Amino acid sequence: MLEETATYYSQLTQQMLLSDSSEDYIQKACWCLNQEKGRASYYLPDSTQFKLIEVVRWQLLNQTVDRLIEKQKILNSGMVTDFQIQR
């Protein structure tokens, strides 16, 4: 279950990074994390909930922070780049 969750959120992260602004990405990532917490609280024991939420948090936030910062710097500089194509 954890591997499937990581794969799903990794793919979702890639899509959102390409299509959303940094601010929109953070909002959507937090929404996804809260939704996952809510679902997990209904179906999973506490120890499994913690592991699942850590996987989701890692995929949505921890792993993408540097890329979000890079994307924002590029946008703030006004440079026209192919950032989305490269990622």
HELIX and SHEET records of a PDB file:
HELIX    1   1 LEU A    2  SER A   19  1                                  18    
HELIX    2   2 SER A   22  TYR A   43  1                                  22    
HELIX    3   3 ASP A   46  LEU A   60  1                                  15    
HELIX    4   4 ASN A   62  THR A   64  5                                   3    
HELIX    5   5 VAL A   65  SER A   77  1                                  13    
HELIX    6   6 PHE A   83  GLN A   86  1                                   4    
END                                                                             
